[in-house]
Amino acid sequence: MILSKIGKDIGAYNYFCSKLLKNLGLYSEKAKFYIRSHDRCNILYNWIYNFKEKHDIPDQIINDCFEEYIKIGQHMHYNYKCSYDTYNGLYEEPIKITLLDIFDNNTQIIKATLMNQDE
């Protein structure tokens, strides 16, 4: 349904959309346990930007997947929704924010590794 709008070879994007919608919880009977926090959304954004860079996924495909998620989420009464368009629009270069977020999340691991180099 999402990919039928683009009029291109959808095979290249099928895996991405399926995985994204699954991680958003749309195809799960326990969808209310999926992405329901800011931190979980950030993990998802990190995956999206990584996949997008490696496989040249257009923003329109990502936005269409999120639109479907939001439409269904309204009927499912999700308390917290990730929003790619909002996240993407907040920053001039979202990939740099994503990389900083990954670094920030791993600061303690990096610090511990550096402190234990002599061992």
VMD Tcl script that draws the C-alpha trace (Angstrom):
set ca {
  {0.00 0.00 0.00}
  {2.75 2.47 0.97}
  {5.10 1.50 -1.83}
  {2.45 1.38 -4.54}
  {2.39 5.21 -4.57}
  {5.99 5.65 -5.70}
  {5.74 4.01 -9.11}
  {9.31 2.64 -9.02}
  {10.83 -0.76 -8.41}
  {9.46 -1.38 -4.94}
  {11.56 -4.47 -4.28}
  {14.46 -2.31 -3.17}
  {12.35 -0.66 -0.46}
  {10.13 -3.54 0.60}
  {12.54 -4.92 3.20}
  {13.11 -1.48 4.72}
  {9.40 -0.64 5.02}
  {8.54 -4.04 6.45}
  {11.30 -3.82 9.05}
  {10.43 -0.22 9.97}
  {6.73 -0.93 10.41}
  {7.52 -4.07 12.40}
  {9.83 -2.09 14.72}
  {7.12 0.52 15.13}
  {4.84 -2.30 16.29}
  {2.23 -2.20 13.53}
  {2.32 -5.91 12.78}
  {2.31 -7.13 16.35}
  {-0.54 -8.22 18.56}
  {1.35 -6.55 21.41}
  {1.96 -3.25 19.60}
  {1.46 -1.25 22.77}
  {4.80 -2.60 24.02}
  {6.77 -1.21 21.09}
  {8.29 2.23 20.49}
  {6.71 4.20 23.30}
  {9.52 6.42 24.58}
  {11.89 9.11 23.41}
  {14.89 6.80 23.88}
  {13.32 4.00 21.85}
  {12.51 6.47 19.08}
  {16.15 7.62 19.06}
  {17.32 4.04 18.63}
  {14.93 3.73 15.70}
  {16.15 7.02 14.18}
  {19.74 5.75 14.42}
  {18.77 2.60 12.54}
  {16.84 4.61 9.92}
  {19.72 6.96 9.18}
  {22.21 4.11 9.00}
  {19.99 2.11 6.64}
  {19.10 5.21 4.63}
  {22.77 6.03 4.01}
  {23.75 2.48 3.08}
  {20.78 1.76 0.80}
  {19.80 5.20 -0.52}
  {16.26 5.18 0.88}
  {14.36 8.36 -0.12}
  {12.79 10.49 2.62}
  {9.41 10.13 0.91}
  {9.42 6.37 1.54}
  {10.29 6.92 5.20}
  {7.65 9.63 5.57}
  {5.00 7.40 3.97}
  {5.81 4.59 6.41}
  {5.51 6.98 9.35}
  {2.22 8.40 8.02}
  {0.80 4.87 7.96}
  {2.09 4.28 11.49}
  {0.53 7.52 12.74}
  {-2.84 6.78 11.09}
  {-2.99 3.35 12.68}
  {-1.64 4.73 15.97}
  {-4.57 7.12 16.22}
  {-6.97 4.18 16.16}
  {-4.81 2.17 18.56}
  {-4.54 5.14 20.98}
  {-0.74 5.07 21.27}
  {0.46 7.30 24.11}
  {3.81 8.10 22.51}
  {4.51 8.26 18.80}
  {7.82 8.60 16.98}
  {7.76 11.21 14.25}
  {10.39 11.06 11.54}
  {9.25 14.28 9.90}
  {9.48 16.21 13.17}
  {12.88 14.74 14.02}
  {14.17 15.27 10.49}
  {12.89 18.86 10.43}
  {14.30 19.90 13.81}
  {17.92 19.76 12.75}
  {19.79 21.14 9.78}
  {21.90 17.97 9.60}
  {20.02 15.17 11.41}
  {22.74 12.60 10.73}
  {25.18 14.60 12.89}
  {22.66 14.64 15.74}
  {22.23 10.89 15.33}
  {25.99 10.34 15.50}
  {26.26 12.57 18.58}
  {23.42 10.64 20.20}
  {25.20 7.32 19.54}
  {28.41 8.75 21.00}
  {26.56 10.10 24.05}
  {24.87 6.75 24.65}
  {28.26 5.02 24.63}
  {30.31 7.56 26.60}
  {30.50 5.40 29.73}
  {31.67 2.38 27.73}
  {34.31 4.47 25.97}
  {35.47 5.96 29.27}
  {35.72 2.56 30.97}
  {37.64 1.13 28.02}
  {40.12 4.00 28.03}
  {40.58 3.81 31.81}
  {41.33 0.07 31.62}
  {43.81 0.20 28.73}
  {46.76 -0.65 30.99}
  {45.20 -3.90 32.16}
}
mol new
graphics top color blue
foreach p $ca { graphics top sphere $p radius 0.5 }
foreach p [lrange $ca 0 end-1] q [lrange $ca 1 end] { graphics top cylinder $p $q radius 0.2 }
display resetview
